Amino acid sequence: MERSKFDIDLQYGQAGEKWLTWLGTDQAKVEVKTERDTWATTGNAVFEFRCRGHKSGIAVTSSDYWVHVFKLGEVTTMALVLPTEDLKDYLRAVYERPETYGCRITAGGDDNASEVILVPIANLWQITCRTLPFVTRKVTNG
């Protein structure tokens, strides 16, 4: 293996580790939503936006990042870290035309008192690449 390539890859990996460590500090505003069991049979992630007639959940968070954790029983099987503003933009578009995105708006939560958007987990990549296949967002370093 070429040593200079290893050094670049190592630095890139260390930068990722530093970012992940930052997420765990009080300097980062992170909202964590944990899905239990049902996601594995429905294939959907649930995003609450209203409860008992008031904005809630994703609609009111001021976090920098939204972490969506998927558990089966007590085992965490997957977690997605999404920039909150990108997630909100995506869900606003879904709200306008849910069928276009293969999503559904329905009642949910305790006593079905919440309004939620059901998003197929397989579609969550669209949050970061939401204009594909027409335009690919540029990724920049720094």
N, CA, C and O of each residue as an XYZ file, in Angstrom:
568
protein
N       0.849     -1.193      0.000
C       0.000      0.000      0.000
C       0.884      1.241      0.000
O       1.867      1.315      0.737
N       0.535      2.187     -0.810
C       1.284      3.433     -0.877
C       1.096      4.207      0.428
O      -0.033      4.451      0.855
N       2.192      4.586      1.049
C       2.160      5.242      2.361
C       1.402      6.565      2.335
O       0.650      6.842      3.269
N       1.569      7.401      1.298
C       0.904      8.704      1.273
C      -0.616      8.528      1.235
O      -1.337      9.325      1.834
N      -1.106      7.521      0.558
C      -2.554      7.262      0.507
C      -3.042      6.841      1.897
O      -4.115      7.259      2.332
N      -2.267      6.028      2.580
C      -2.632      5.612      3.936
C      -2.742      6.817      4.851
O      -3.691      6.920      5.628
N      -1.774      7.740      4.771
C      -1.788      8.929      5.621
C      -3.035      9.771      5.384
O      -3.645     10.263      6.333
N      -3.416      9.938      4.116
C      -4.613     10.717      3.784
C      -5.858     10.019      4.329
O      -6.722     10.659      4.928
N      -5.943      8.703      4.117
C      -7.093      7.945      4.623
C      -7.163      7.998      6.145
O      -8.249      8.121      6.712
N      -6.018      7.906      6.806
C      -5.980      7.972      8.260
C      -6.467      9.331      8.743
O      -7.266      9.398      9.677
N      -6.010     10.401      8.137
C      -6.447     11.747      8.527
C      -7.957     11.907      8.318
O      -8.650     12.480      9.158
N      -8.448     11.403      7.211
C      -9.879     11.487      6.911
C     -10.683     10.725      7.976
O     -11.704     11.215      8.459
N     -10.219      9.540      8.331
C     -10.875      8.750      9.368
C     -10.829      9.431     10.727
O     -11.813      9.418     11.466
N      -9.695     10.024     11.055
C      -9.563     10.718     12.332
C     -10.470     11.945     12.384
O     -11.012     12.266     13.442
N     -10.639     12.630     11.261
C     -11.557     13.779     11.219
C     -12.983     13.307     11.472
O     -13.744     13.981     12.166
N     -13.352     12.154     10.916
C     -14.672     11.583     11.167
C     -14.859     11.224     12.629
O     -15.930     11.458     13.190
N     -13.844     10.664     13.251
C     -13.908     10.332     14.674
C     -14.060     11.585     15.519
O     -14.816     11.596     16.491
N     -13.345     12.640     15.151
C     -13.423     13.905     15.891
C     -14.844     14.484     15.797
O     -15.392     14.970     16.787
N     -15.437     14.424     14.581
C     -16.810     14.911     14.384
C     -17.779     14.115     15.249
O     -18.649     14.696     15.898
N     -17.638     12.796     15.266
C     -18.528     11.956     16.054
C     -18.380     12.244     17.546
O     -19.371     12.249     18.276
N     -17.171     12.479     17.998
C     -16.940     12.845     19.397
C     -17.606     14.177     19.708
O     -18.208     14.338     20.770
N     -17.501     15.143     18.780
C     -18.144     16.456     18.956
C     -19.645     16.293     19.131
O     -20.249     17.005     19.934
N     -20.269     15.358     18.388
C     -21.716     15.145     18.514
C     -22.107     14.775     19.945
O     -23.216     15.068     20.392
N     -21.192     14.134     20.648
C     -21.478     13.703     22.012
C     -21.203     14.753     23.076
O     -21.278     14.452     24.268
N     -20.885     15.985     22.671
C     -20.594     17.033     23.640
C     -21.775     17.981     23.768
O     -22.718     17.933     22.979
N     -21.708     18.839     24.772
C     -22.775     19.834     24.936
C     -22.618     20.999     23.957
O     -23.431     21.924     23.966
N     -21.594     20.964     23.122
C     -21.428     21.986     22.084
C     -22.318     21.703     20.877
O     -22.663     22.619     20.130
N     -22.683     20.456     20.687
C     -23.532     20.063     19.558
C     -24.964     19.927     20.056
O     -25.212     19.374     21.127
N     -25.900     20.438     19.265
C     -27.314     20.246     19.603
C     -27.813     19.071     18.779
O     -27.930     19.146     17.556
N     -28.105     17.979     19.485
C     -28.487     16.732     18.827
C     -29.817     16.255     19.397
O     -29.991     16.177     20.613
N     -30.744     15.941     18.516
C     -32.028     15.337     18.906
C     -31.933     13.862     18.567
O     -31.531     13.505     17.460
N     -32.297     13.006     19.502
C     -32.241     11.565     19.279
C     -33.651     10.998     19.346
O     -34.354     11.188     20.338
N     -34.062     10.311     18.303
C     -35.358      9.632     18.239
C     -35.072      8.151     18.130
O     -34.314      7.730     17.256
N     -35.668      7.351     19.008
C     -35.444      5.911     18.986
C     -36.714      5.188     18.567
O     -37.766      5.341     19.188
N     -36.601      4.401     17.508
C     -37.697      3.563     17.020
C     -37.533      2.180     17.650
O     -36.433      1.630     17.698
N     -38.655      1.629     18.133
C     -38.604      0.295     18.723
C     -39.413     -0.688     17.894
O     -40.599     -0.473     17.642
N     -38.777     -1.755     17.478
C     -39.379     -2.953     16.897
C     -40.248     -2.758     15.656
O     -39.972     -3.390     14.637
N     -41.274     -1.924     15.689
C     -42.253     -1.839     14.605
C     -41.607     -1.532     13.259
O     -42.060     -2.037     12.232
N     -40.573     -0.726     13.245
C     -39.889     -0.365     12.003
C     -39.448     -1.588     11.217
O     -39.417     -1.565      9.987
N     -39.105     -2.669     11.936
C     -38.581     -3.866     11.275
C     -39.657     -4.589     10.460
O     -39.338     -5.302      9.509
N     -40.919     -4.410     10.827
C     -41.993     -5.038     10.058
C     -42.635     -4.086      9.067
O     -43.118     -4.519      8.021
N     -42.651     -2.791      9.376
C     -43.269     -1.825      8.456
C     -42.273     -1.287      7.430
O     -42.660     -0.910      6.324
N     -40.994     -1.252      7.797
C     -39.985     -0.669      6.924
C     -39.977      0.849      6.947
O     -39.334      1.482      6.110
N     -40.695      1.440      7.908
C     -40.835      2.896      7.971
C     -40.144      3.506      9.182
O     -40.058      2.898     10.249
N     -39.653      4.730      8.985
C     -39.232      5.588     10.090
C     -40.387      6.559     10.336
O     -41.067      6.969      9.396
N     -40.607      6.923     11.593
C     -41.733      7.773     11.963
C     -41.206      9.134     12.417
O     -40.306      9.223     13.251
N     -41.792     10.195     11.842
C     -41.410     11.557     12.207
C     -42.657     12.294     12.679
O     -43.535     12.625     11.882
N     -42.726     12.546     13.987
C     -43.851     13.294     14.553
C     -43.656     14.778     14.279
O     -42.556     15.311     14.427
N     -44.755     15.446     13.871
C     -44.670     16.887     13.642
C     -45.774     17.664     14.351
O     -45.721     18.892     14.414
N     -46.765     16.969     14.881
C     -47.835     17.658     15.615
C     -48.397     16.686     16.657
O     -48.537     15.492     16.391
N     -48.714     17.205     17.835
C     -49.327     16.390     18.885
C     -50.394     17.217     19.579
O     -50.140     18.332     20.034
N     -51.574     16.661     19.651
C     -52.726     17.318     20.293
C     -52.927     18.749     19.778
O     -53.235     19.666     20.539
N     -52.741     18.911     18.445
C     -52.992     20.193     17.808
C     -51.843     21.186     17.859
O     -51.969     22.298     17.345
N     -50.719     20.806     18.471
C     -49.571     21.718     18.596
C     -48.367     21.138     17.866
O     -48.183     19.922     17.819
N     -47.546     22.026     17.294
C     -46.313     21.565     16.665
C     -45.486     20.799     17.690
O     -45.451     21.145     18.871
N     -44.827     19.756     17.214
C     -44.003     18.940     18.107
C     -42.935     18.219     17.284
O     -42.888     18.341     16.060
N     -42.088     17.471     17.974
C     -41.093     16.640     17.304
C     -40.209     17.402     16.345
O     -39.601     18.411     16.702
N     -40.146     16.906     15.123
C     -39.275     17.493     14.106
C     -39.645     18.939     13.810
O     -38.778     19.724     13.424
N     -40.903     19.308     13.981
C     -41.346     20.673     13.669
C     -40.796     21.705     14.644
O     -40.704     22.884     14.300
N     -40.433     21.293     15.842
C     -40.002     22.268     16.850
C     -38.550     22.135     17.280
O     -38.043     22.987     18.010
N     -37.880     21.091     16.843
C     -36.499     20.915     17.291
C     -35.602     22.027     16.756
O     -35.778     22.502     15.634
N     -34.646     22.428     17.572
C     -33.656     23.414     17.151
C     -32.273     22.766     17.070
O     -31.250     23.451     17.106
N     -32.258     21.452     16.963
C     -30.992     20.727     16.944
C     -30.226     20.942     15.641
O     -30.803     21.303     14.616
N     -28.925     20.713     15.704
C     -28.069     20.743     14.520
C     -28.179     19.428     13.750
O     -28.162     19.404     12.519
N     -28.291     18.347     14.502
C     -28.365     17.007     13.915
C     -29.500     16.226     14.548
O     -29.806     16.381     15.730
N     -30.121     15.377     13.724
C     -31.176     14.471     14.158
C     -30.599     13.066     14.052
O     -30.153     12.655     12.980
N     -30.607     12.333     15.151
C     -30.114     10.958     15.155
C     -31.322     10.045     15.291
O     -32.058     10.117     16.275
N     -31.518      9.198     14.311
C     -32.651      8.271     14.305
C     -32.092      6.885     14.598
O     -31.371      6.315     13.779
N     -32.428      6.341     15.771
C     -31.909      5.059     16.240
C     -32.983      3.992     16.031
O     -34.153      4.212     16.345
N     -32.586      2.851     15.508
C     -33.501      1.734     15.272
C     -33.089      0.570     16.160
O     -31.961      0.083     16.082
N     -34.030      0.123     17.019
C     -33.746     -0.965     17.948
C     -34.685     -2.138     17.712
O     -35.840     -1.962     17.322
N     -34.175     -3.325     17.953
C     -34.985     -4.535     18.038
C     -34.813     -5.044     19.459
O     -33.730     -5.486     19.842
N     -35.874     -4.980     20.229
C     -35.746     -5.292     21.647
C     -34.791     -4.300     22.268
O     -34.994     -3.089     22.173
N     -33.754     -4.804     22.901
C     -32.768     -3.935     23.537
C     -31.528     -3.718     22.666
O     -30.580     -3.057     23.089
N     -31.532     -4.269     21.464
C     -30.353     -4.198     20.603
C     -30.506     -3.069     19.587
O     -31.481     -3.028     18.838
N     -29.546     -2.166     19.568
C     -29.505     -1.126     18.544
C     -28.942     -1.754     17.287
O     -27.820     -2.262     17.284
N     -29.733     -1.719     16.206
C     -29.309     -2.362     14.967
C     -28.780     -1.370     13.942
O     -28.015     -1.738     13.050
N     -29.190     -0.101     14.070
C     -28.793      0.897     13.090
C     -29.090      2.271     13.665
O     -29.990      2.427     14.489
N     -28.328      3.268     13.225
C     -28.612      4.659     13.575
C     -28.211      5.538     12.395
O     -27.168      5.333     11.774
N     -29.051      6.509     12.103
C     -28.768      7.466     11.034
C     -28.582      8.840     11.648
O     -29.359      9.254     12.508
N     -27.557      9.543     11.208
C     -27.287     10.906     11.668
C     -27.550     11.824     10.484
O     -26.898     11.720      9.445
N     -28.515     12.726     10.654
C     -28.933     13.597      9.554
C     -28.865     15.059      9.972
O     -29.253     15.389     11.093
N     -28.388     15.933      9.116
C     -28.456     17.361      9.420
C     -29.939     17.753      9.550
O     -30.729     17.494      8.642
N     -30.305     18.362     10.650
C     -31.706     18.644     10.933
C     -32.367     19.492      9.852
O     -33.497     19.207      9.457
N     -31.694     20.514      9.373
C     -32.310     21.376      8.359
C     -32.582     20.617      7.068
O     -33.609     20.838      6.426
N     -31.670     19.722      6.677
C     -31.910     18.900      5.489
C     -33.111     17.988      5.703
O     -33.938     17.819      4.807
N     -33.203     17.405      6.890
C     -34.341     16.541      7.211
C     -35.645     17.325      7.165
O     -36.634     16.860      6.598
N     -35.648     18.511      7.759
C     -36.860     19.338      7.752
C     -37.271     19.713      6.326
O     -38.451     19.653      5.982
N     -36.301     20.096      5.505
C     -36.594     20.435      4.109
C     -37.235     19.251      3.392
O     -38.226     19.407      2.678
N     -36.666     18.079      3.587
C     -37.191     16.870      2.953
C     -38.617     16.592      3.423
O     -39.498     16.321      2.607
N     -38.847     16.656      4.723
C     -40.175     16.346      5.259
C     -41.215     17.386      4.850
O     -42.390     17.052      4.698
N     -40.801     18.642      4.671
C     -41.734     19.660      4.143
C     -42.190     19.281      2.737
O     -43.372     19.384      2.409
N     -41.247     18.844      1.915
C     -41.590     18.419      0.551
C     -42.500     17.189      0.591
O     -43.464     17.099     -0.169
N     -42.192     16.259      1.468
C     -43.023     15.058      1.618
C     -44.426     15.447      2.061
O     -45.406     14.898      1.557
N     -44.535     16.380      2.991
C     -45.837     16.800      3.512
C     -46.731     17.322      2.390
O     -47.936     17.070      2.381
N     -46.134     18.050      1.444
C     -46.898     18.612      0.323
C     -47.404     17.531     -0.627
O     -48.519     17.628     -1.139
N     -46.586     16.494     -0.869
C     -46.954     15.449     -1.817
C     -46.410     14.101     -1.337
O     -45.479     13.564     -1.938
N     -46.977     13.553     -0.270
C     -46.426     12.326      0.304
C     -46.369     11.154     -0.675
O     -45.423     10.367     -0.649
N     -47.363     11.038     -1.525
C     -47.400      9.906     -2.456
C     -46.235      9.934     -3.445
O     -45.779      8.884     -3.896
N     -45.759     11.117     -3.778
C     -44.623     11.256     -4.686
C     -43.379     10.600     -4.091
O     -42.530     10.096     -4.826
N     -43.272     10.606     -2.789
C     -42.098     10.072     -2.093
C     -42.341      8.674     -1.515
O     -41.459      8.106     -0.872
N     -43.520      8.130     -1.741
C     -43.833      6.813     -1.177
C     -44.061      6.870      0.315
O     -43.882      5.874      1.016
N     -44.458      8.045      0.809
C     -44.648      8.261      2.242
C     -46.139      8.367      2.556
O     -46.983      8.384      1.661
N     -46.435      8.435      3.849
C     -47.826      8.554      4.276
C     -47.889      9.427      5.514
O     -47.011      9.364      6.374
N     -48.935     10.245      5.602
C     -49.200     11.050      6.797
C     -50.377     10.405      7.498
O     -51.402     10.123      6.877
N     -50.229     10.171      8.799
C     -51.260      9.454      9.533
C     -51.228      9.842     11.008
O     -50.341     10.570     11.453
N     -52.204      9.344     11.752
C     -52.211      9.513     13.213
C     -51.306      8.451     13.817
O     -51.171      7.355     13.274
N     -50.688      8.783     14.946
C     -49.808      7.819     15.601
C     -49.518      8.220     17.029
O     -50.104      9.166     17.556
N     -48.622      7.503     17.639
C     -48.233      7.799     19.012
C     -49.279      7.375     20.018
O     -50.243      6.692     19.675
N     -49.087      7.782     21.265
C     -50.021      7.444     22.342
C     -51.403      7.975     22.014
O     -51.558      9.154     21.695
N     -52.401      7.123     22.090
C     -53.802      7.488     21.825
C     -54.002      8.075     20.430
O     -54.981      8.783     20.197
N     -53.095      7.793     19.503
C     -53.157      8.375     18.150
C     -53.321      9.891     18.188
O     -53.990     10.473     17.335
N     -52.703     10.527     19.189
C     -52.845     11.971     19.385
C     -51.844     12.778     18.556
O     -51.889     14.008     18.550
N     -50.956     12.095     17.869
C     -49.934     12.782     17.085
C     -50.198     12.624     15.598
O     -50.827     11.663     15.156
N     -49.701     13.594     14.834
C     -49.660     13.460     13.384
C     -48.217     13.143     13.034
O     -47.286     13.801     13.498
N     -48.051     12.121     12.204
C     -46.711     11.650     11.877
C     -46.585     11.437     10.377
O     -47.567     11.212      9.668
N     -45.350     11.514      9.925
C     -45.022     11.177      8.549
C     -44.273      9.854      8.592
O     -43.265      9.720      9.286
N     -44.777      8.875      7.840
C     -44.117      7.583      7.719
C     -43.252      7.610      6.468
O     -43.750      7.813      5.361
N     -41.956      7.404      6.652
C     -41.001      7.450      5.547
C     -40.343      6.080      5.436
O     -39.769      5.589      6.408
N     -40.422      5.453      4.251
C     -39.697      4.194      4.096
C     -38.216      4.398      4.420
O     -37.581      5.323      3.914
N     -37.687      3.534      5.258
C     -36.295      3.670      5.686
C     -35.364      3.693      4.480
O     -34.368      4.417      4.470
N     -35.688      2.908      3.477
C     -34.848      2.862      2.278
C     -34.797      4.208      1.560
O     -33.877      4.444      0.776
N     -35.750      5.086      1.806
C     -35.784      6.394      1.148
C     -35.001      7.467      1.888
O     -34.830      8.571      1.369
N     -34.522      7.166      3.090
C     -33.882      8.214      3.884
C     -32.619      8.778      3.242
O     -32.200      9.881      3.593
N     -32.011      8.064      2.325
C     -30.844      8.600      1.617
C     -31.207      9.860      0.852
O     -30.339     10.692      0.587
N     -32.483     10.014      0.491
C     -32.924     11.193     -0.260
C     -32.777     12.483      0.540
O     -32.764     13.569     -0.039
N     -32.669     12.377      1.838
C     -32.554     13.579      2.664
C     -31.256     14.310      2.353
O     -31.227     15.540      2.312
N     -30.202     13.570      2.138
C     -28.931     14.192      1.825
C     -28.758     14.397      0.330
O     -28.015     15.284     -0.091
N     -29.429     13.594     -0.471
C     -29.304     13.667     -1.932
C     -30.680     13.936     -2.533
O     -31.054     13.315     -3.528
N     -31.426     14.846     -1.943
C     -32.848     14.986     -2.257
C     -33.173     15.413     -3.669
O     -34.324     15.291     -4.086
N     -32.216     15.904     -4.417
C     -32.532     16.284     -5.790
C     -32.104     15.235     -6.810
O     -32.308     15.427     -8.008
N     -31.523     14.145     -6.363
C     -31.163     13.087     -7.302
C     -32.431     12.555     -7.956
O     -33.473     12.588     -7.302
N     -32.427     12.081     -9.161
C     -31.258     11.844    -10.002
C     -30.899     13.038    -10.872
O     -30.012     12.924    -11.718
N     -31.546     14.159    -10.698
C     -31.347     15.295    -11.600
C     -30.057     16.055    -11.316
O     -29.319     16.381    -12.245
N     -29.779     16.337    -10.069
C     -28.591     17.099     -9.702
C     -27.994     16.457     -8.460
O     -28.710     16.177     -7.499
N     -26.719     16.229     -8.474
C     -26.034     15.663     -7.311
C     -25.471     16.812     -6.496
O     -24.784     17.686     -7.025
N     -25.772     16.806     -5.187
C     -25.229     17.842     -4.316
C     -23.723     17.678     -4.229
O     -23.221     16.556     -4.163
N     -23.005     18.781     -4.229
C     -21.554     18.735     -4.116
C     -21.170     18.574     -2.660
O     -21.736     19.216     -1.775
N     -20.207     17.715     -2.427
C     -19.660     17.529     -1.089
C     -18.340     18.281     -1.044
O     -17.484     18.100     -1.910
N     -18.179     19.121     -0.034
C     -16.943     19.877      0.090
C     -16.236     19.487      1.365
O     -16.873     19.076      2.334
N     -14.961     19.610      1.373
C     -14.161     19.349      2.572
C     -14.000     20.659      3.322
O     -13.836     21.728      2.736
N     -14.054     20.532      4.664
C     -13.777     21.739      5.435
C     -14.872     22.233      6.154
O     -14.752     23.248      6.840
